[in-house]
């Protein structure tokens, strides 16, 4: 893996994450220290909903994302 835990040659990734655990459309609890892993094409193919809550945080410039509902995502560390 290279910087960011993404291998651009294969599309494999493994990155740390934090956010909110959502059940039935409602935030249940915060999560941190988890790892998500898989293949970039799978994550893009399995996005089933995109929220309207885009926000950016400073991180080597800025990084941001809205809430995403992704089916079949591998999450470790819960």
Secondary structure, 3 states (H helix, E strand, C coil): CCHHHECCCCCEEEEEEEEEEEECCEEEEEEEEEEEEEEHHHHHHCEEEECCCCEEECCCCCEEECCEEECCCEEECC
